[in-house]
């Protein structure tokens, strides 16, 4: 009877704990080197490639569309932005309306984080975008195109793709403790349940660890990233605030207040996995609190690029988020450094990114 009760408790707690552990994992991202257990940290000198000249206080310009020279600039009259025209033959331009989710390679490709993000995303219940809710314009290099495949030894931003925190007993205990509190069990019950000095406690913890570790393995398999086609690129995605405001959770949390840019960013993360940024190198906000520049560059190890094994490379990524009335602009620049490509798009990409302006 005791074993049956223990197994029932394990199943109840460990099922709820997979979700409860998400918060702990996200906190570990912020703790950096102080994060315990399972996190592999990488160090690399990337200051030279992770620099960009952009003044966040100069993003908004007071001009009309007719004042902007279409020979020199790419102008989007509908979304009210412009930027320098890229070299015609070297860049392909594609516009999508409705636009697509921002889901380039990021820490959200780690199955544990992908699973975690999907659980929280369901709480916000965002509708499928209608026309003009989201628009995406992408400038992709025609010179640098890669096929990227992931292996069991791949890590992204220092997190192995095989990350399974439930292999660690301390993490299991902390997760069970959090889940037990959520299920309103008393502190005495929790202490007894997790007491390794007693046969009952040891049995319970071992059952819980095995059950949760297996759930973790299944989760990794189901959320493993597929092979990706990647080109160095620059994109501008516009979101209408109305898309977010149709979410019940957004209305409850924001109510009648005008959402700030970081509130908007937090909501965007749940429908755009790429914005789940880890190990942010630099963040700069303008004086009006309506533009924020983020260096979200990350190290990547042990991938297959165009059929060749790559031990280490950098995904250089800058994200600029701006707000104008009911429109949110997410401007992203991404390129892979260290792949061994014969072409280097970085200077032109940085120039395009730095030239982005919103028309007021």
C-alpha positions in Angstrom: 0.0 0.0 0.0 2.9 2.3 0.9 4.5 1.8 -2.5 1.2 2.5 -4.3 0.8 5.7 -2.4 4.4 6.7 -3.2 3.9 6.0 -6.9 0.7 8.0 -7.0 2.3 11.0 -5.3 5.3 10.7 -7.7 3.1 10.7 -10.8 1.0 13.6 -9.5 3.9 15.8 -8.5 6.3 15.0 -11.3 3.7 15.7 -14.0 3.0 19.1 -12.5 6.7 19.7 -11.8 7.8 19.7 -15.5 5.9 23.0 -15.7 7.0 24.2 -12.3 10.7 23.7 -13.2 10.5 26.1 -16.1 10.7 29.1 -13.8 13.8 27.7 -12.1 15.5 27.1 -15.4 14.8 30.6 -16.6 16.1 32.0 -13.3 19.3 29.9 -13.9 19.8 31.8 -17.1 20.0 35.0 -15.2 22.3 33.6 -12.6 25.1 33.0 -15.1 28.1 31.3 -13.6 26.3 31.0 -10.2 23.8 28.7 -11.7 24.1 25.2 -10.3 23.8 21.7 -11.7 23.9 21.1 -15.4 24.7 24.3 -17.2 27.8 24.3 -19.4 29.3 27.8 -19.8 31.4 28.9 -22.7 33.7 31.9 -23.0 34.9 33.5 -26.2 36.4 36.8 -27.2 33.8 38.3 -29.6 34.0 42.0 -28.9 35.2 42.9 -32.4 32.3 41.2 -34.2 29.7 42.3 -31.6 29.9 46.0 -32.1 27.5 48.2 -34.0 27.1 52.0 -34.4 23.5 52.8 -33.7 22.1 55.7 -31.6 18.7 54.6 -30.1 17.8 58.2 -29.7 17.8 58.8 -33.5 15.4 56.0 -34.5 12.4 58.3 -35.0 12.5 60.9 -37.8 9.9 63.6 -38.6 9.5 63.2 -42.3 6.8 62.3 -44.8 7.2 59.3 -47.1 7.4 61.7 -50.1 10.5 63.3 -48.6 12.5 60.1 -48.7 14.5 59.3 -51.8 13.4 55.9 -53.1 16.6 55.6 -55.1 18.7 55.6 -51.9 16.3 54.0 -49.4 13.9 51.1 -49.1 10.7 52.7 -48.0 7.7 50.8 -46.5 4.9 53.4 -46.7 2.3 51.1 -45.1 4.4 50.2 -42.0 6.1 53.7 -42.0 9.8 52.8 -41.9 12.8 53.1 -44.2 16.4 52.0 -44.4 19.3 52.1 -46.8 18.8 50.1 -50.0 21.0 47.0 -50.0 23.2 46.1 -52.9 20.6 44.7 -55.4 22.3 41.5 -56.6 23.6 40.5 -53.1 20.3 40.6 -51.2 16.9 39.0 -51.7 13.9 40.9 -50.3 10.8 39.1 -49.2 7.6 40.6 -47.6 5.0 38.5 -45.8 1.6 39.7 -44.7 0.5 38.2 -42.3 4.1 38.0 -41.2 5.8 35.0 -39.6 6.9 34.1 -36.1 10.5 35.1 -35.2 12.1 31.7 -34.7 15.7 31.8 -36.0 18.3 29.8 -34.1 18.2 30.8 -30.4 18.3 29.3 -26.9 14.6 28.3 -27.6 16.1 25.6 -29.9 17.1 23.8 -26.7 14.3 21.3 -26.3 13.8 21.9 -22.6 13.3 25.7 -23.2 11.2 25.1 -26.3 8.9 22.9 -24.2 8.9 25.4 -21.4 8.0 28.3 -23.7 5.2 26.4 -25.3 3.6 25.7 -22.0 3.6 29.4 -21.0 2.6 30.5 -24.5 -0.6 28.6 -24.2 -1.6 30.7 -21.2 -1.6 33.9 -23.4 -3.8 32.3 -26.0 -2.8 34.6 -28.9 -5.0 34.4 -32.0 -3.6 33.5 -35.4 -2.5 36.9 -36.9 -4.9 38.5 -39.4 -3.7 40.5 -42.3 -1.7 43.6 -41.1 -1.6 42.3 -37.5 2.0 41.2 -38.3 4.1 42.0 -41.4 7.6 40.8 -42.0 10.2 42.2 -44.5 13.4 40.1 -44.8 16.6 41.0 -46.5 18.6 37.8 -46.9 22.1 37.4 -48.3 22.2 35.5 -51.6 25.9 34.7 -50.9 25.7 33.0 -47.5 23.3 30.1 -47.3 23.8 27.3 -44.9 22.1 24.0 -44.0 22.4 23.7 -40.2 21.9 20.4 -38.5 22.2 19.7 -34.7 23.9 16.8 -32.9 23.7 15.3 -29.4 26.8 17.4 -28.5 25.4 20.7 -29.8 25.1 23.5 -27.3 23.5 26.9 -27.8 24.4 29.9 -25.6 26.1 27.4 -23.3 23.1 25.1 -22.9 23.4 21.6 -24.3 20.5 20.5 -26.5 20.3 17.3 -24.4 19.7 19.4 -21.3 17.6 17.4 -18.9 17.6 19.0 -15.4 15.7 16.1 -14.0 18.8 14.0 -14.1 20.0 16.0 -11.1 18.6 15.0 -7.8 18.9 18.5 -6.2 16.8 19.9 -9.1 14.3 17.1 -8.7 13.9 17.8 -5.0 13.6 21.6 -5.5 11.0 21.0 -8.2 9.0 18.6 -6.1 9.1 21.0 -3.2 7.7 23.8 -5.4 5.0 21.5 -6.8 4.0 20.2 -3.4 3.5 23.8 -2.2 1.3 24.4 -5.3 -0.8 21.4 -4.4 -1.2 22.9 -0.8 0.6 20.1 1.0 1.9 21.1 4.5 5.5 21.8 5.2 5.6 18.8 7.5 4.4 16.5 4.7 6.9 18.0 2.2 9.7 17.6 4.7 8.8 13.9 5.3 8.4 13.2 1.6 11.8 14.6 0.7 13.7 13.3 3.8 16.6 11.2 2.4 17.5 9.9 5.8 14.4 7.7 5.9 13.7 4.6 3.7 10.3 6.1 2.8 11.9 9.4 1.7 14.7 7.7 -0.3 12.1 5.4 -2.1 10.0 8.4 -3.0 12.8 10.5 -4.3 14.2 7.6 -6.4 10.8 6.9 -7.9 10.4 10.6 -8.6 13.8 11.0 -10.2 13.4 8.0 -12.5 9.9 9.1 -13.5 10.8 12.7 -14.1 14.1 11.8 -15.9 12.2 9.6 -18.3 9.6 12.4 -18.9 12.6 14.7 -19.6 14.0 12.3 -22.2 10.7 12.1 -24.0 10.3 15.9 -24.0 13.8 16.3 -25.6 12.9 13.8 -28.4 9.6 15.5 -29.1 11.1 19.0 -29.2 14.4 18.3 -31.0 15.2 21.0 -33.6 15.0 20.0 -37.2 17.6 20.9 -39.8 17.5 24.6 -40.6 18.2 26.6 -43.7 19.9 29.8 -42.7 21.1 32.9 -44.5 22.7 35.9 -43.0 19.8 38.3 -42.9 18.1 41.4 -41.6 14.4 41.6 -40.9 11.8 44.1 -39.9 8.6 42.7 -38.3 5.8 44.9 -37.3 3.2 43.9 -34.7 -0.1 45.7 -34.1 -0.8 46.2 -30.4 -4.3 45.0 -31.2 -3.0 41.5 -31.7 -1.7 41.3 -28.2 -4.8 43.1 -26.7 -7.0 40.3 -28.0 -5.3 38.0 -25.5 -7.2 37.7 -22.2 -4.0 37.5 -20.2 -2.7 40.7 -21.8 -5.9 42.5 -21.0 -5.8 41.3 -17.4 -2.2 42.3 -16.8 -2.2 45.6 -18.7 -5.8 46.7 -18.0 -6.2 50.4 -18.9 -2.5 51.2 -18.6 -0.4 52.0 -21.6 2.1 49.1 -21.8 5.8 50.0 -21.7 8.3 48.6 -24.0 9.6 45.9 -21.6 6.0 44.8 -21.0 5.6 44.5 -24.7 8.8 42.5 -25.1 7.7 40.1 -22.4 4.5 39.4 -24.3 6.3 39.1 -27.7 8.6 36.4 -26.3 5.6 34.0 -25.9 4.8 34.2 -29.6 8.3 34.7 -30.9 10.8 32.1 -29.5 13.8 33.8 -31.0 13.2 36.7 -28.5 13.9 34.3 -25.6 17.4 35.8 -25.3 20.1 34.3 -23.0 23.3 35.9 -21.8 22.4 39.4 -23.1 25.7 41.2 -23.8 24.4 44.7 -24.0 21.1 46.6 -23.6 20.5 50.2 -24.4 17.2 52.1 -24.1 16.4 55.6 -25.5 15.4 58.6 -23.4 11.7 58.3 -24.3 11.6 54.6 -23.3 10.2 53.6 -26.7 13.2 52.0 -28.3 15.6 49.4 -26.9 18.7 47.9 -28.5 19.7 44.4 -27.4 22.9 42.5 -28.2 21.6 38.9 -28.1 24.7 37.2 -29.7 25.3 33.6 -28.6 28.0 31.0 -29.0 27.1 27.7 -30.7 29.2 24.6 -30.6 29.2 21.3 -32.5 26.8 21.7 -35.4 26.9 20.5 -39.0 27.0 23.3 -41.5 26.6 22.3 -45.2 27.7 18.8 -44.3 30.9 19.9 -42.4 31.4 19.6 -38.7 31.8 23.0 -37.0 33.2 22.9 -33.5 32.5 26.5 -32.5 30.9 29.6 -34.1 29.0 32.7 -33.1 25.5 33.7 -34.0 25.8 37.5 -33.9 22.3 38.9 -33.3 21.2 42.5 -32.6 17.5 43.2 -31.9 16.0 46.7 -31.9 12.5 47.0 -30.5 10.6 50.3 -31.1 7.1 51.5 -30.4 5.0 54.1 -32.2 1.4 54.5 -31.2 -0.2 51.1 -32.0 2.7 49.6 -33.9 5.7 47.6 -32.5 8.7 47.2 -34.7 11.1 44.3 -34.1 14.2 44.8 -36.2 16.7 41.9 -36.2 20.1 41.3 -37.6 21.6 37.8 -37.7 24.8 36.3 -39.1 26.9 33.3 -38.4 30.6 34.0 -37.6 33.2 31.2 -37.7 31.4 29.0 -40.3 34.2 29.4 -42.8 32.2 31.0 -45.5 34.1 32.7 -48.3 31.7 35.7 -48.1 31.5 38.2 -45.3 28.2 40.1 -45.1 28.7 41.6 -41.6 29.6 45.1 -42.6 26.7 45.6 -44.9 24.3 43.9 -42.5 25.4 46.2 -39.7 25.0 49.2 -42.1 21.5 48.1 -43.0 20.6 47.6 -39.4 22.0 51.0 -38.3 20.1 52.8 -41.1 16.7 51.7 -39.9 14.3 54.6 -39.1 10.7 54.9 -38.1 8.7 57.7 -39.7 6.8 60.0 -37.3 
